[in-house]
Amino acid sequence: MKKDIHPKYHKVTATCACGAEYETGSTKENIRVDICSKCHPFYTGVQKIVDSAGRVEKFNRKYNR
């Protein structure tokens, strides 16, 4: 392997929009996610709509629903 060409790998905290935090390793310094296993409907059993950048409204406008 060549020296000094590989990215630095270190411990980071991945933070979810719900507030949950997970410690993992990555080459990035910060990791933010929109949904995790603590708030995902499959794991919680609670139905919820995840609106990603207004896509639901865009769909409704397009098809007049």
C-alpha positions as CSV (number, residue, x, y, z in Angstrom):
1,M,0.0,0.0,0.0
2,K,1.1,3.5,-0.7
3,K,1.6,5.8,2.3
4,D,-0.5,9.0,2.9
5,I,-3.1,8.4,0.2
6,H,-5.7,6.6,2.2
7,P,-8.5,8.5,4.1
8,K,-8.3,8.7,7.9
9,Y,-10.7,6.3,9.6
10,H,-11.9,7.4,13.0
11,K,-14.8,7.0,15.5
12,V,-17.8,9.2,14.8
13,T,-21.3,9.6,16.2
14,A,-24.2,9.1,13.8
15,T,-27.1,11.3,14.7
16,C,-30.7,10.7,13.7
17,A,-33.4,13.4,13.2
18,C,-35.3,11.8,16.1
19,G,-32.3,12.4,18.4
20,A,-30.9,8.9,18.7
21,E,-27.1,8.6,18.5
22,Y,-25.0,5.7,17.4
23,E,-21.2,5.4,17.6
24,T,-19.5,3.9,14.5
25,G,-16.4,4.2,12.4
26,S,-16.2,6.3,9.3
27,T,-14.0,8.4,7.1
28,K,-16.5,11.3,7.5
29,E,-16.4,13.6,10.5
30,N,-20.2,13.9,11.0
31,I,-23.0,11.6,10.0
32,R,-26.7,12.7,10.1
33,V,-29.5,10.5,9.0
34,D,-33.2,11.1,8.6
35,I,-34.5,7.8,10.0
36,C,-33.0,5.0,12.1
37,S,-34.1,1.8,13.7
38,K,-35.6,3.6,16.7
39,C,-38.0,5.7,14.6
40,H,-38.5,3.6,11.4
41,P,-42.1,2.4,11.0
42,F,-41.0,-1.2,10.4
43,Y,-39.3,-1.5,13.7
44,T,-41.7,0.7,15.8
45,G,-44.9,-0.6,14.3
46,V,-46.2,3.0,14.1
47,Q,-47.2,4.3,10.7
48,K,-45.7,7.7,9.9
49,I,-45.2,9.7,6.7
50,V,-41.6,10.7,5.9
51,D,-41.7,13.7,3.6
52,S,-38.5,14.0,1.8
53,A,-38.1,17.5,0.4
54,G,-41.8,18.0,-0.4
55,R,-42.1,15.1,-2.7
56,V,-45.6,14.2,-1.3
57,E,-46.9,17.7,-2.1
58,K,-45.3,17.6,-5.5
59,F,-47.0,14.2,-6.3
60,N,-50.4,15.5,-5.0
61,R,-50.1,18.7,-7.1
62,K,-49.1,16.7,-10.2
63,Y,-52.0,14.2,-9.9
64,N,-54.5,16.6,-8.3
65,R,-55.1,14.5,-5.2
